Amino acid sequence: MINSEHAVGNHSYDHKNGGKAQNHIYFENIEKADKLIRSVLFRPPYGKIMPSQIKYLRSAYKIVMWDVLSGDFDPDISKEKCVENVLKNTKPGSIIVFHDSIKAKEKVLFALPVILRDLKKNGFRFETIEGRRVER
């Protein structure tokens, strides 16, 4: 994905919860992922991040949150409900979260084409968040 010039962001190496992890462990985990990803974008796992972590990370990363969560990771949410979650809550400028995991695969493959078609039909366009890190 990186070689194909897709925007890729850091989401930590082991999906550490910033609300529970000690700062030094959290930062080490993010740096470990950065060695592979080389992006200035960072999305905190679970959306959990402490003010002290934000302050530290802002010098090297653009912290990207979201406002629409598809629910694709939740075994109790159907693929149809994922579509509904996104279409009901998306507005201009929204950032929508889907997951590229095995447990989300079936829902994403069903929901994404439906959502993209519907949002395009309603005048939405899709943009990439720039995040390529220049080699140090």
A tleap script that builds the chain and sets N, CA, C and O, in Angstrom:
source leaprc.protein.ff14SB
mol = sequence {
  NMET ILE ASN SER GLU HIE ALA VAL GLY ASN
  HIE SER TYR ASP HIE LYS ASN GLY GLY LYS
  ALA GLN ASN HIE ILE TYR PHE GLU ASN ILE
  GLU LYS ALA ASP LYS LEU ILE ARG SER VAL
  LEU PHE ARG PRO PRO TYR GLY LYS ILE MET
  PRO SER GLN ILE LYS TYR LEU ARG SER ALA
  TYR LYS ILE VAL MET TRP ASP VAL LEU SER
  GLY ASP PHE ASP PRO ASP ILE SER LYS GLU
  LYS CYS VAL GLU ASN VAL LEU LYS ASN THR
  LYS PRO GLY SER ILE ILE VAL PHE HIE ASP
  SER ILE LYS ALA LYS GLU LYS VAL LEU PHE
  ALA LEU PRO VAL ILE LEU ARG ASP LEU LYS
  LYS ASN GLY PHE ARG PHE GLU THR ILE GLU
  GLY ARG ARG VAL GLU CARG
}
set mol.1.N position { 0.828 -1.196 0.000 }
set mol.1.CA position { 0.000 0.000 0.000 }
set mol.1.C position { 0.872 1.259 0.000 }
set mol.1.O position { 0.565 2.233 -0.687 }
set mol.2.N position { 1.947 1.232 0.765 }
set mol.2.CA position { 2.837 2.388 0.808 }
set mol.2.C position { 3.488 2.601 -0.544 }
set mol.2.O position { 3.556 3.730 -1.032 }
set mol.3.N position { 3.969 1.521 -1.157 }
set mol.3.CA position { 4.608 1.627 -2.464 }
set mol.3.C position { 3.643 2.091 -3.548 }
set mol.3.O position { 4.072 2.664 -4.549 }
set mol.4.N position { 2.348 1.852 -3.365 }
set mol.4.CA position { 1.333 2.300 -4.318 }
set mol.4.C position { 0.861 3.719 -4.020 }
set mol.4.O position { -0.079 4.216 -4.641 }
set mol.5.N position { 1.519 4.357 -3.071 }
set mol.5.CA position { 1.268 5.751 -2.698 }
set mol.5.C position { -0.113 6.000 -2.082 }
set mol.5.O position { -0.669 7.091 -2.209 }
set mol.6.N position { -0.654 4.989 -1.421 }
set mol.6.CA position { -1.858 5.211 -0.628 }
set mol.6.C position { -1.466 5.960 0.640 }
set mol.6.O position { -0.338 5.821 1.111 }
set mol.7.N position { -2.360 6.736 1.187 }
set mol.7.CA position { -2.105 7.371 2.481 }
set mol.7.C position { -2.238 6.293 3.552 }
set mol.7.O position { -3.264 5.620 3.654 }
set mol.8.N position { -1.204 6.145 4.331 }
set mol.8.CA position { -1.186 5.146 5.395 }
set mol.8.C position { -0.818 5.867 6.678 }
set mol.8.O position { 0.093 6.694 6.695 }
set mol.9.N position { -1.518 5.555 7.736 }
set mol.9.CA position { -1.222 6.201 9.012 }
set mol.9.C position { -0.785 5.210 10.062 }
set mol.9.O position { -1.030 4.009 9.954 }
set mol.10.N position { -0.142 5.729 11.068 }
set mol.10.CA position { 0.312 4.948 12.210 }
set mol.10.C position { -0.883 4.748 13.143 }
set mol.10.O position { -1.617 5.687 13.449 }
set mol.11.N position { -1.054 3.527 13.577 }
set mol.11.CA position { -2.151 3.186 14.488 }
set mol.11.C position { -1.579 2.413 15.683 }
set mol.11.O position { -2.306 1.756 16.428 }
set mol.12.N position { -0.259 2.512 15.839 }
set mol.12.CA position { 0.566 1.846 16.843 }
set mol.12.C position { 0.916 0.438 16.359 }
set mol.12.O position { 0.290 -0.083 15.436 }
set mol.13.N position { 1.886 -0.147 16.969 }
set mol.13.CA position { 2.345 -1.467 16.552 }
set mol.13.C position { 1.452 -2.572 17.107 }
set mol.13.O position { 1.122 -3.523 16.399 }
set mol.14.N position { 1.061 -2.444 18.371 }
set mol.14.CA position { 0.276 -3.488 19.042 }
set mol.14.C position { -1.120 -3.028 19.460 }
set mol.14.O position { -1.756 -3.676 20.292 }
set mol.15.N position { -1.608 -1.917 18.894 }
set mol.15.CA position { -2.955 -1.434 19.188 }
set mol.15.C position { -3.116 -1.086 20.670 }
set mol.15.O position { -4.097 -1.463 21.311 }
set mol.16.N position { -2.132 -0.362 21.191 }
set mol.16.CA position { -2.156 0.038 22.602 }
set mol.16.C position { -3.234 1.079 22.855 }
set mol.16.O position { -3.453 1.976 22.040 }
set mol.17.N position { -3.897 0.950 23.980 }
set mol.17.CA position { -4.917 1.891 24.420 }
set mol.17.C position { -4.227 3.012 25.183 }
set mol.17.O position { -3.699 2.786 26.272 }
set mol.18.N position { -4.226 4.218 24.625 }
set mol.18.CA position { -3.573 5.356 25.261 }
set mol.18.C position { -4.147 5.711 26.613 }
set mol.18.O position { -3.458 6.323 27.429 }
set mol.19.N position { -5.376 5.350 26.870 }
set mol.19.CA position { -5.988 5.626 28.169 }
set mol.19.C position { -5.535 4.677 29.256 }
set mol.19.O position { -5.755 4.939 30.439 }
set mol.20.N position { -4.901 3.574 28.871 }
set mol.20.CA position { -4.469 2.571 29.844 }
set mol.20.C position { -2.957 2.364 29.873 }
set mol.20.O position { -2.413 1.960 30.901 }
set mol.21.N position { -2.278 2.633 28.772 }
set mol.21.CA position { -0.839 2.356 28.680 }
set mol.21.C position { -0.026 3.464 29.334 }
set mol.21.O position { -0.415 4.632 29.314 }
set mol.22.N position { 1.095 3.089 29.909 }
set mol.22.CA position { 2.033 4.077 30.415 }
set mol.22.C position { 2.618 4.822 29.217 }
set mol.22.O position { 2.852 4.226 28.167 }
set mol.23.N position { 2.851 6.108 29.372 }
set mol.23.CA position { 3.294 6.924 28.244 }
set mol.23.C position { 4.528 6.366 27.549 }
set mol.23.O position { 4.545 6.276 26.321 }
set mol.24.N position { 5.541 5.996 28.283 }
set mol.24.CA position { 6.780 5.548 27.629 }
set mol.24.C position { 6.544 4.277 26.806 }
set mol.24.O position { 7.145 4.107 25.746 }
set mol.25.N position { 5.684 3.396 27.281 }
set mol.25.CA position { 5.356 2.173 26.531 }
set mol.25.C position { 4.533 2.530 25.292 }
set mol.25.O position { 4.766 1.995 24.208 }
set mol.26.N position { 3.590 3.418 25.460 }
set mol.26.CA position { 2.737 3.879 24.351 }
set mol.26.C position { 3.593 4.511 23.256 }
set mol.26.O position { 3.440 4.183 22.080 }
set mol.27.N position { 4.494 5.419 23.641 }
set mol.27.CA position { 5.341 6.103 22.661 }
set mol.27.C position { 6.303 5.133 21.971 }
set mol.27.O position { 6.520 5.244 20.764 }
set mol.28.N position { 6.875 4.199 22.701 }
set mol.28.CA position { 7.763 3.196 22.106 }
set mol.28.C position { 7.012 2.364 21.065 }
set mol.28.O position { 7.556 2.028 20.013 }
set mol.29.N position { 5.769 2.040 21.372 }
set mol.29.CA position { 4.947 1.247 20.471 }
set mol.29.C position { 4.651 2.010 19.177 }
set mol.29.O position { 4.661 1.429 18.092 }
set mol.30.N position { 4.394 3.281 19.296 }
set mol.30.CA position { 4.130 4.130 18.129 }
set mol.30.C position { 5.400 4.271 17.292 }
set mol.30.O position { 5.347 4.193 16.065 }
set mol.31.N position { 6.524 4.476 17.941 }
set mol.31.CA position { 7.807 4.592 17.228 }
set mol.31.C position { 8.169 3.292 16.514 }
set mol.31.O position { 8.727 3.317 15.417 }
set mol.32.N position { 7.855 2.164 17.133 }
set mol.32.CA position { 8.116 0.864 16.493 }
set mol.32.C position { 7.324 0.756 15.189 }
set mol.32.O position { 7.848 0.289 14.178 }
set mol.33.N position { 6.081 1.182 15.213 }
set mol.33.CA position { 5.252 1.167 13.997 }
set mol.33.C position { 5.778 2.175 12.983 }
set mol.33.O position { 5.746 1.921 11.779 }
set mol.34.N position { 6.262 3.320 13.466 }
set mol.34.CA position { 6.751 4.356 12.566 }
set mol.34.C position { 7.937 3.889 11.732 }
set mol.34.O position { 8.104 4.328 10.594 }
set mol.35.N position { 8.747 3.017 12.276 }
set mol.35.CA position { 9.890 2.494 11.524 }
set mol.35.C position { 9.438 1.747 10.263 }
set mol.35.O position { 10.181 1.674 9.285 }
set mol.36.N position { 8.229 1.198 10.288 }
set mol.36.CA position { 7.681 0.468 9.145 }
set mol.36.C position { 6.804 1.346 8.256 }
set mol.36.O position { 6.796 1.187 7.036 }
set mol.37.N position { 6.076 2.258 8.860 }
set mol.37.CA position { 5.031 2.996 8.147 }
set mol.37.C position { 5.505 4.329 7.585 }
set mol.37.O position { 5.151 4.692 6.464 }
set mol.38.N position { 6.302 5.057 8.354 }
set mol.38.CA position { 6.850 6.354 7.926 }
set mol.38.C position { 5.750 7.334 7.516 }
set mol.38.O position { 5.756 7.857 6.401 }
set mol.39.N position { 4.824 7.572 8.413 }
set mol.39.CA position { 3.713 8.477 8.149 }
set mol.39.C position { 3.632 9.524 9.248 }
set mol.39.O position { 3.996 9.257 10.393 }
set mol.40.N position { 3.160 10.704 8.904 }
set mol.40.CA position { 2.922 11.727 9.921 }
set mol.40.C position { 1.507 11.639 10.485 }
set mol.40.O position { 1.149 12.399 11.385 }
set mol.41.N position { 0.710 10.725 9.966 }
set mol.41.CA position { -0.657 10.549 10.456 }
set mol.41.C position { -0.666 9.543 11.605 }
set mol.41.O position { 0.007 8.514 11.547 }
set mol.42.N position { -1.424 9.846 12.635 }
set mol.42.CA position { -1.579 8.907 13.747 }
set mol.42.C position { -3.030 8.889 14.174 }
set mol.42.O position { -3.620 9.931 14.459 }
set mol.43.N position { -3.607 7.685 14.217 }
set mol.43.CA position { -4.971 7.504 14.743 }
set mol.43.C position { -4.867 6.653 15.984 }
set mol.43.O position { -4.456 5.495 15.903 }
set mol.44.N position { -5.232 7.199 17.135 }
set mol.44.CA position { -5.110 6.440 18.380 }
set mol.44.C position { -6.075 5.249 18.423 }
set mol.44.O position { -7.269 5.397 18.163 }
set mol.45.N position { -5.539 4.068 18.754 }
set mol.45.CA position { -6.420 2.904 18.901 }
set mol.45.C position { -7.537 3.186 19.912 }
set mol.45.O position { -7.311 3.806 20.951 }
set mol.46.N position { -8.709 2.731 19.594 }
set mol.46.CA position { -9.911 2.902 20.410 }
set mol.46.C position { -10.316 4.374 20.567 }
set mol.46.O position { -11.286 4.676 21.261 }
set mol.47.N position { -9.583 5.282 19.931 }
set mol.47.CA position { -9.841 6.708 20.116 }
set mol.47.C position { -9.432 7.202 21.486 }
set mol.47.O position { -9.853 8.278 21.909 }
set mol.48.N position { -8.623 6.437 22.179 }
set mol.48.CA position { -8.209 6.777 23.542 }
set mol.48.C position { -6.807 7.375 23.514 }
set mol.48.O position { -5.847 6.731 23.091 }
set mol.49.N position { -6.712 8.607 23.968 }
set mol.49.CA position { -5.426 9.289 24.037 }
set mol.49.C position { -5.506 10.344 25.135 }
set mol.49.O position { -6.495 11.068 25.249 }
set mol.50.N position { -4.466 10.415 25.927 }
set mol.50.CA position { -4.422 11.340 27.054 }
set mol.50.C position { -3.846 12.685 26.608 }
set mol.50.O position { -3.076 12.738 25.649 }
set mol.51.N position { -4.212 13.768 27.293 }
set mol.51.CA position { -3.665 15.082 26.925 }
set mol.51.C position { -2.131 15.110 26.885 }
set mol.51.O position { -1.555 15.750 26.005 }
set mol.52.N position { -1.479 14.439 27.803 }
set mol.52.CA position { -0.008 14.413 27.795 }
set mol.52.C position { 0.516 13.698 26.555 }
set mol.52.O position { 1.573 14.056 26.036 }
set mol.53.N position { -0.201 12.706 26.080 }
set mol.53.CA position { 0.196 11.981 24.873 }
set mol.53.C position { -0.004 12.859 23.634 }
set mol.53.O position { 0.834 12.873 22.732 }
set mol.54.N position { -1.100 13.575 23.600 }
set mol.54.CA position { -1.356 14.498 22.490 }
set mol.54.C position { -0.238 15.530 22.420 }
set mol.54.O position { 0.317 15.786 21.351 }
set mol.55.N position { 0.081 16.112 23.550 }
set mol.55.CA position { 1.120 17.147 23.603 }
set mol.55.C position { 2.445 16.614 23.053 }
set mol.55.O position { 3.108 17.296 22.270 }
set mol.56.N position { 2.826 15.422 23.449 }
set mol.56.CA position { 4.081 14.823 23.003 }
set mol.56.C position { 4.049 14.465 21.519 }
set mol.56.O position { 5.001 14.746 20.791 }
set mol.57.N position { 2.967 13.851 21.073 }
set mol.57.CA position { 2.879 13.351 19.707 }
set mol.57.C position { 2.697 14.450 18.662 }
set mol.57.O position { 3.090 14.275 17.508 }
set mol.58.N position { 2.113 15.570 19.048 }
set mol.58.CA position { 1.846 16.648 18.088 }
set mol.58.C position { 3.107 17.176 17.405 }
set mol.58.O position { 3.027 17.739 16.313 }
set mol.59.N position { 4.251 17.003 18.027 }
set mol.59.CA position { 5.477 17.518 17.410 }
set mol.59.C position { 5.893 16.681 16.194 }
set mol.59.O position { 6.619 17.174 15.331 }
set mol.60.N position { 5.449 15.435 16.116 }
set mol.60.CA position { 5.850 14.556 15.020 }
set mol.60.C position { 4.688 14.044 14.178 }
set mol.60.O position { 4.899 13.554 13.069 }
set mol.61.N position { 3.463 14.151 14.689 }
set mol.61.CA position { 2.315 13.535 14.012 }
set mol.61.C position { 1.139 14.487 13.908 }
set mol.61.O position { 0.963 15.393 14.723 }
set mol.62.N position { 0.343 14.250 12.878 }
set mol.62.CA position { -0.977 14.868 12.776 }
set mol.62.C position { -1.940 13.823 13.339 }
set mol.62.O position { -2.112 12.756 12.750 }
set mol.63.N position { -2.556 14.121 14.459 }
set mol.63.CA position { -3.468 13.176 15.095 }
set mol.63.C position { -4.818 13.277 14.386 }
set mol.63.O position { -5.424 14.346 14.308 }
set mol.64.N position { -5.263 12.145 13.881 }
set mol.64.CA position { -6.492 12.093 13.094 }
set mol.64.C position { -7.540 11.281 13.850 }
set mol.64.O position { -7.360 10.089 14.102 }
set mol.65.N position { -8.615 11.933 14.198 }
set mol.65.CA position { -9.736 11.238 14.839 }
set mol.65.C position { -10.798 11.014 13.758 }
set mol.65.O position { -10.530 11.232 12.577 }
set mol.66.N position { -11.957 10.597 14.138 }
set mol.66.CA position { -13.027 10.308 13.190 }
set mol.66.C position { -14.341 10.724 13.805 }
set mol.66.O position { -14.437 10.956 15.010 }
set mol.67.N position { -15.340 10.814 12.974 }
set mol.67.CA position { -16.664 11.136 13.502 }
set mol.67.C position { -17.708 10.097 13.118 }
set mol.67.O position { -18.851 10.173 13.569 }
set mol.68.N position { -17.324 9.119 12.280 }
set mol.68.CA position { -18.265 8.056 11.907 }
set mol.68.C position { -17.561 6.711 12.066 }
set mol.68.O position { -16.530 6.455 11.444 }
set mol.69.N position { -18.126 5.874 12.893 }
set mol.69.CA position { -17.596 4.534 13.139 }
set mol.69.C position { -18.581 3.532 12.552 }
set mol.69.O position { -19.736 3.461 12.973 }
set mol.70.N position { -18.112 2.760 11.575 }
set mol.70.CA position { -19.006 1.833 10.881 }
set mol.70.C position { -19.537 0.725 11.788 }
set mol.70.O position { -20.666 0.266 11.617 }
set mol.71.N position { -18.731 0.303 12.741 }
set mol.71.CA position { -19.121 -0.817 13.605 }
set mol.71.C position { -18.757 -2.168 13.018 }
set mol.71.O position { -19.200 -3.203 13.516 }
set mol.72.N position { -17.949 -2.165 11.958 }
set mol.72.CA position { -17.597 -3.411 11.264 }
set mol.72.C position { -16.859 -4.423 12.142 }
set mol.72.O position { -16.854 -5.613 11.827 }
set mol.73.N position { -16.252 -3.986 13.207 }
set mol.73.CA position { -15.491 -4.849 14.117 }
set mol.73.C position { -16.375 -5.564 15.132 }
set mol.73.O position { -15.935 -6.519 15.771 }
set mol.74.N position { -17.606 -5.116 15.285 }
set mol.74.CA position { -18.511 -5.610 16.328 }
set mol.74.C position { -19.296 -6.828 15.835 }
set mol.74.O position { -20.062 -6.714 14.879 }
set mol.75.N position { -19.120 -7.990 16.470 }
set mol.75.CA position { -19.824 -9.195 16.007 }
set mol.75.C position { -21.347 -9.108 16.151 }
set mol.75.O position { -22.073 -9.880 15.525 }
set mol.76.N position { -21.830 -8.172 16.971 }
set mol.76.CA position { -23.273 -8.021 17.170 }
set mol.76.C position { -23.925 -7.065 16.176 }
set mol.76.O position { -25.139 -6.866 16.212 }
set mol.77.N position { -23.124 -6.473 15.289 }
set mol.77.CA position { -23.661 -5.538 14.302 }
set mol.77.C position { -23.643 -6.206 12.924 }
set mol.77.O position { -22.618 -6.735 12.496 }
set mol.78.N position { -24.780 -6.177 12.242 }
set mol.78.CA position { -24.889 -6.797 10.912 }
set mol.78.C position { -24.220 -5.920 9.851 }
set mol.78.O position { -23.930 -4.746 10.084 }
set mol.79.N position { -23.986 -6.509 8.700 }
set mol.79.CA position { -23.413 -5.739 7.586 }
set mol.79.C position { -24.373 -4.635 7.145 }
set mol.79.O position { -23.931 -3.562 6.736 }
set mol.80.N position { -25.671 -4.883 7.223 }
set mol.80.CA position { -26.663 -3.865 6.876 }
set mol.80.C position { -26.632 -2.702 7.876 }
set mol.80.O position { -26.794 -1.540 7.503 }
set mol.81.N position { -26.421 -3.037 9.144 }
set mol.81.CA position { -26.339 -2.007 10.183 }
set mol.81.C position { -25.084 -1.149 9.992 }
set mol.81.O position { -25.110 0.048 10.279 }
set mol.82.N position { -23.989 -1.746 9.512 }
set mol.82.CA position { -22.778 -0.975 9.195 }
set mol.82.C position { -23.094 0.086 8.149 }
set mol.82.O position { -22.694 1.243 8.280 }
set mol.83.N position { -23.814 -0.321 7.115 }
set mol.83.CA position { -24.218 0.628 6.068 }
set mol.83.C position { -25.052 1.739 6.686 }
set mol.83.O position { -24.798 2.919 6.443 }
set mol.84.N position { -26.038 1.370 7.478 }
set mol.84.CA position { -26.912 2.357 8.115 }
set mol.84.C position { -26.116 3.307 9.009 }
set mol.84.O position { -26.333 4.518 8.979 }
set mol.85.N position { -25.195 2.759 9.803 }
set mol.85.CA position { -24.376 3.600 10.699 }
set mol.85.C position { -23.659 4.694 9.920 }
set mol.85.O position { -23.634 5.854 10.331 }
set mol.86.N position { -23.080 4.309 8.795 }
set mol.86.CA position { -22.305 5.268 8.011 }
set mol.86.C position { -23.211 6.266 7.304 }
set mol.86.O position { -22.991 7.473 7.398 }
set mol.87.N position { -24.229 5.778 6.598 }
set mol.87.CA position { -25.078 6.681 5.818 }
set mol.87.C position { -25.861 7.647 6.706 }
set mol.87.O position { -26.090 8.794 6.322 }
set mol.88.N position { -26.263 7.199 7.869 }
set mol.88.CA position { -27.038 8.048 8.771 }
set mol.88.C position { -26.173 9.142 9.411 }
set mol.88.O position { -26.689 10.204 9.760 }
set mol.89.N position { -24.883 8.902 9.568 }
set mol.89.CA position { -24.039 9.811 10.343 }
set mol.89.C position { -23.015 10.601 9.544 }
set mol.89.O position { -22.355 11.478 10.102 }
set mol.90.N position { -22.862 10.318 8.252 }
set mol.90.CA position { -21.859 11.006 7.440 }
set mol.90.C position { -22.364 12.372 7.016 }
set mol.90.O position { -23.505 12.535 6.583 }
set mol.91.N position { -21.478 13.348 7.156 }
set mol.91.CA position { -21.757 14.707 6.707 }
set mol.91.C position { -20.508 15.216 5.993 }
set mol.91.O position { -19.460 14.577 6.087 }
set mol.92.N position { -20.581 16.340 5.283 }
set mol.92.CA position { -19.381 16.848 4.607 }
set mol.92.C position { -18.212 16.983 5.592 }
set mol.92.O position { -18.359 17.543 6.678 }
set mol.93.N position { -17.056 16.460 5.189 }
set mol.93.CA position { -15.860 16.517 6.031 }
set mol.93.C position { -15.695 15.340 6.975 }
set mol.93.O position { -14.707 15.267 7.705 }
set mol.94.N position { -16.644 14.421 6.969 }
set mol.94.CA position { -16.568 13.271 7.878 }
set mol.94.C position { -15.345 12.403 7.587 }
set mol.94.O position { -14.886 12.290 6.450 }
set mol.95.N position { -14.850 11.810 8.633 }
set mol.95.CA position { -13.831 10.764 8.525 }
set mol.95.C position { -14.495 9.501 9.039 }
set mol.95.O position { -14.952 9.449 10.181 }
set mol.96.N position { -14.545 8.480 8.190 }
set mol.96.CA position { -15.244 7.230 8.477 }
set mol.96.C position { -14.229 6.138 8.759 }
set mol.96.O position { -13.243 6.000 8.035 }
set mol.97.N position { -14.466 5.359 9.809 }
set mol.97.CA position { -13.559 4.266 10.155 }
set mol.97.C position { -14.145 2.924 9.743 }
set mol.97.O position { -15.253 2.551 10.128 }
set mol.98.N position { -13.353 2.214 8.943 }
set mol.98.CA position { -13.551 0.797 8.646 }
set mol.98.C position { -12.267 0.096 9.065 }
set mol.98.O position { -11.229 0.739 9.224 }
set mol.99.N position { -12.331 -1.189 9.239 }
set mol.99.CA position { -11.153 -1.957 9.653 }
set mol.99.C position { -10.769 -2.968 8.588 }
set mol.99.O position { -11.623 -3.514 7.889 }
set mol.100.N position { -9.470 -3.208 8.477 }
set mol.100.CA position { -8.976 -4.189 7.506 }
set mol.100.C position { -8.558 -5.464 8.233 }
set mol.100.O position { -7.422 -5.926 8.121 }
set mol.101.N position { -9.500 -6.010 8.970 }
set mol.101.CA position { -9.234 -7.230 9.745 }
set mol.101.C position { -10.090 -8.373 9.226 }
set mol.101.O position { -11.075 -8.164 8.518 }
set mol.102.N position { -9.703 -9.557 9.585 }
set mol.102.CA position { -10.464 -10.745 9.189 }
set mol.102.C position { -11.888 -10.675 9.729 }
set mol.102.O position { -12.839 -11.004 9.020 }
set mol.103.N position { -12.038 -10.245 10.989 }
set mol.103.CA position { -13.387 -10.220 11.571 }
set mol.103.C position { -14.292 -9.163 10.938 }
set mol.103.O position { -15.514 -9.254 11.053 }
set mol.104.N position { -13.708 -8.163 10.271 }
set mol.104.CA position { -14.512 -7.127 9.626 }
set mol.104.C position { -14.690 -7.354 8.127 }
set mol.104.O position { -15.509 -6.685 7.497 }
set mol.105.N position { -13.947 -8.272 7.555 }
set mol.105.CA position { -13.868 -8.428 6.097 }
set mol.105.C position { -15.235 -8.553 5.422 }
set mol.105.O position { -15.529 -7.820 4.478 }
set mol.106.N position { -16.058 -9.462 5.894 }
set mol.106.CA position { -17.358 -9.689 5.243 }
set mol.106.C position { -18.209 -8.426 5.261 }
set mol.106.O position { -18.852 -8.091 4.267 }
set mol.107.N position { -18.211 -7.732 6.382 }
set mol.107.CA position { -19.017 -6.514 6.493 }
set mol.107.C position { -18.479 -5.407 5.600 }
set mol.107.O position { -19.245 -4.703 4.941 }
set mol.108.N position { -17.160 -5.256 5.580 }
set mol.108.CA position { -16.557 -4.202 4.759 }
set mol.108.C position { -16.814 -4.460 3.276 }
set mol.108.O position { -17.183 -3.545 2.541 }
set mol.109.N position { -16.622 -5.697 2.837 }
set mol.109.CA position { -16.837 -6.017 1.425 }
set mol.109.C position { -18.287 -5.800 1.003 }
set mol.109.O position { -18.553 -5.460 -0.150 }
set mol.110.N position { -19.209 -5.992 1.912 }
set mol.110.CA position { -20.620 -5.731 1.616 }
set mol.110.C position { -20.913 -4.232 1.672 }
set mol.110.O position { -21.506 -3.669 0.751 }
set mol.111.N position { -20.494 -3.599 2.758 }
set mol.111.CA position { -20.913 -2.227 3.049 }
set mol.111.C position { -20.231 -1.169 2.194 }
set mol.111.O position { -20.879 -0.222 1.749 }
set mol.112.N position { -18.947 -1.317 1.962 }
set mol.112.CA position { -18.206 -0.251 1.301 }
set mol.112.C position { -18.736 0.099 -0.089 }
set mol.112.O position { -18.919 1.284 -0.367 }
set mol.113.N position { -18.992 -0.866 -0.980 }
set mol.113.CA position { -19.537 -0.486 -2.294 }
set mol.113.C position { -20.903 0.210 -2.194 }
set mol.113.O position { -21.177 1.144 -2.946 }
set mol.114.N position { -21.736 -0.233 -1.289 }
set mol.114.CA position { -23.061 0.373 -1.109 }
set mol.114.C position { -22.907 1.812 -0.615 }
set mol.114.O position { -23.557 2.728 -1.119 }
set mol.115.N position { -22.045 1.991 0.369 }
set mol.115.CA position { -21.839 3.316 0.958 }
set mol.115.C position { -21.218 4.274 -0.053 }
set mol.115.O position { -21.675 5.408 -0.196 }
set mol.116.N position { -20.180 3.825 -0.754 }
set mol.116.CA position { -19.536 4.691 -1.740 }
set mol.116.C position { -20.506 5.113 -2.828 }
set mol.116.O position { -20.534 6.275 -3.231 }
set mol.117.N position { -21.309 4.153 -3.305 }
set mol.117.CA position { -22.300 4.461 -4.355 }
set mol.117.C position { -23.308 5.492 -3.845 }
set mol.117.O position { -23.608 6.467 -4.533 }
set mol.118.N position { -23.826 5.271 -2.636 }
set mol.118.CA position { -24.858 6.152 -2.092 }
set mol.118.C position { -24.303 7.549 -1.807 }
set mol.118.O position { -24.941 8.550 -2.131 }
set mol.119.N position { -23.122 7.613 -1.205 }
set mol.119.CA position { -22.547 8.924 -0.899 }
set mol.119.C position { -22.212 9.693 -2.177 }
set mol.119.O position { -22.454 10.898 -2.258 }
set mol.120.N position { -21.656 9.000 -3.175 }
set mol.120.CA position { -21.369 9.665 -4.466 }
set mol.120.C position { -22.649 10.207 -5.080 }
set mol.120.O position { -22.689 11.334 -5.574 }
set mol.121.N position { -23.700 9.386 -5.042 }
set mol.121.CA position { -24.991 9.781 -5.609 }
set mol.121.C position { -25.518 11.041 -4.915 }
set mol.121.O position { -26.236 11.836 -5.521 }
set mol.122.N position { -25.161 11.214 -3.658 }
set mol.122.CA position { -25.619 12.367 -2.890 }
set mol.122.C position { -24.605 13.509 -2.868 }
set mol.122.O position { -24.678 14.399 -2.020 }
set mol.123.N position { -23.662 13.477 -3.805 }
set mol.123.CA position { -22.758 14.607 -3.996 }
set mol.123.C position { -21.488 14.608 -3.174 }
set mol.123.O position { -20.731 15.577 -3.216 }
set mol.124.N position { -21.237 13.554 -2.434 }
set mol.124.CA position { -20.001 13.501 -1.650 }
set mol.124.C position { -18.835 13.168 -2.563 }
set mol.124.O position { -19.000 12.486 -3.574 }
set mol.125.N position { -17.665 13.650 -2.203 }
set mol.125.CA position { -16.441 13.246 -2.874 }
set mol.125.C position { -15.466 12.782 -1.801 }
set mol.125.O position { -15.640 13.082 -0.620 }
set mol.126.N position { -14.451 12.058 -2.217 }
set mol.126.CA position { -13.555 11.407 -1.278 }
set mol.126.C position { -12.140 11.913 -1.488 }
set mol.126.O position { -11.655 11.983 -2.617 }
set mol.127.N position { -11.484 12.263 -0.393 }
set mol.127.CA position { -10.144 12.811 -0.466 }
set mol.127.C position { -9.212 12.033 0.446 }
set mol.127.O position { -9.630 11.433 1.436 }
set mol.128.N position { -7.942 12.063 0.084 }
set mol.128.CA position { -6.916 11.410 0.875 }
set mol.128.C position { -6.320 12.422 1.849 }
set mol.128.O position { -6.101 13.582 1.500 }
set mol.129.N position { -6.066 11.976 3.053 }
set mol.129.CA position { -5.358 12.806 4.022 }
set mol.129.C position { -3.869 12.609 3.754 }
set mol.129.O position { -3.373 11.483 3.794 }
set mol.130.N position { -3.163 13.687 3.485 }
set mol.130.CA position { -1.739 13.583 3.191 }
set mol.130.C position { -0.973 13.180 4.441 }
set mol.130.O position { -1.190 13.728 5.522 }
set mol.131.N position { -0.071 12.213 4.279 }
set mol.131.CA position { 0.640 11.749 5.461 }
set mol.131.C position { 1.983 11.122 5.205 }
set mol.131.O position { 2.524 10.472 6.100 }
set mol.132.N position { 2.550 11.284 4.026 }
set mol.132.CA position { 3.850 10.677 3.733 }
set mol.132.C position { 4.941 11.426 4.497 }
set mol.132.O position { 5.030 12.651 4.410 }
set mol.133.N position { 5.759 10.706 5.234 }
set mol.133.CA position { 6.856 11.309 5.971 }
set mol.133.C position { 8.077 11.396 5.068 }
set mol.133.O position { 8.438 10.428 4.397 }
set mol.134.N position { 8.699 12.547 5.057 }
set mol.134.CA position { 9.937 12.712 4.310 }
set mol.134.C position { 11.043 12.003 5.087 }
set mol.134.O position { 11.117 12.115 6.310 }
set mol.135.N position { 11.890 11.284 4.383 }
set mol.135.CA position { 12.974 10.550 5.045 }
set mol.135.C position { 13.820 11.498 5.869 }
set mol.135.O position { 14.159 12.598 5.432 }
set mol.136.N position { 14.154 11.052 7.067 }
set mol.136.CA position { 14.978 11.878 7.967 }
set mol.136.C position { 16.435 11.664 7.698 }
set mol.136.O position { 17.279 12.272 8.356 }
savepdb mol mol.pdb
quit
